[in-house]
Amino acid sequence: MVAAGVAVLVAGPPGTGAALEHQTDPAWARPATTVTSWSTREQWPTTAPRADAVTIAPAYGRSIHLQEYVDGRWQTRTTTRLDDVASQRLEVALPRQWTERPVSRWRLQLPATDEALAHTTPVKRVEARWEPSADPASLTALVTKADGVSPRTWAPRRLVRPDIATLGHNDRLRPLAAVALERLAAGARRATGRELVLASGYRSYAYQASLYHRYVGSDGAAAASFAARAGHSEHQLGLAADVAQAGSPFTRFGETRSGRWIARHAWRYGYVVRYPSGEQDRTGYEPEPWHLRYVGSSLAAYLHHAGISTLEEAFSTPPR
């Protein structure tokens, strides 16, 4: 038996009389890897994330894996190849997945090489904090009975008609919302066999004023529980869509196959059911399973993973 790390002579090829020197390569002979300035706890607003400026030694062209802990296992999100130098400083920024959960966990993992031992950093715990925007052009604009669109007659710069069936003349949305609605409608059709219809999309300030006046005329003060005043409607953002299942009135949407499927899967397409059942005290409106709001894939995923039903709660409740 030969002790690890000791040079020994072994016989060369038969008949040559030569001897070959063999040097074992024990793990303890390689230097340890160091990673400095990797923080382990952060709380960031999603609009202004911070990157870690870490220093890694030895570098020597090795790979560094940024991993997130999801569903009981570590998943590599990005891989960076280091330069062929002894020590390297680099910025490590988290990809967008960190915004999709109230709390996410991350680490850096460097496999062993001939020049250095493997190394895994301590786990970083990141709390994402979503904040509403006062800009009506933002996907995170929060429009409520108390907080209206400003300026009040604001209108989107560009509106398009999504490539799905529509009802009436309010059939336009902002481009991102339109494309997402097309994908949502296609997913719903594959899952349920039913066609999704856009009943109402963008509404101007003037149109909403006329609509609200009509509701007040027919329902009085009760109109405030199901209709928005002009300047306080999400439809003015060009991001809200009232939808229906073909052949069924949109007010019965929650009872349809399409409505039940969308309640479970809209978040995968960047949409949320804006006025869900049981949240009237928070939103100020009666349940509207047909009223969808496009917020983008990250915020929609955040609400889903956090078990949050409304934008009001997402913007005011700290991560759990």
Summary of the structure (lengths in Angstrom):
residues: 320
radius of gyration: 28.5
end to end distance: 56.8
largest distance: 110.1
contacts: 953
relative contact order: 0.12
helix: 28%
strand: 28%
